[in-house]
Amino acid sequence: MELGRGALHLIALASIGLGALYCFFGYRVFRIILGILGFIGGASVAAAVAFDIFGGEQVILIVAGLVGGIIGAVLMVVLYFVGIFLLGAWLGSLLGILLTGGGGSTVETVIILTLAVMGGIVAVLLQKLMIIMSTALGGSWSIVSGIFHFVGGDFGPIRSFQYHPNPKILRSMGVQGYVMLLCWVLLGIAGIIVQYNGNNEPNN
């Protein structure tokens, strides 16, 4: 489904706003974050299934997305440890992508999957550390990708979420790619420091 320029701008703004929340207050509002991620994931899956079955009927897609989003949000909040595991798995897979350049071969795919499982296990064992790291890094990437949507052309939130901060893609963008990577790392470190110094407990 093609999105207009106005819709892309709104997505970029939402990416920046939510990214700032995740990056600097992720541990404190972690359950809210789980609900939002669950809603987005559930809505995406439900809308995709509805699209395959019913085609592009917008009313059906919207209803399916809302129902799937609500179910996904509830499941993520209720299954708290599953959400923590998935966040850790995301961080582990991201590390694997950065180390292997995005996979492609069987060995690289195995490395990414192994690091994802290890990240999930570590996240459950070291909850506060992994929650802060994953939300700070994930939030900083949302901020950076949203900003670069406006200043760097079409490489915005949609493509960045689809491909992740992959070194191959960033290198292909030249100087802009390296600037994005540097901004992401520095902003992520700032988010980690702010969250740790805040001494905030997660909302129940």
Helices and strands as residue ranges (DSSP letters): H 5-25, H 30-54, H 58-78, H 80-100, H 106-125, H 127-151, H 157-163, H 167-172, H 175-198
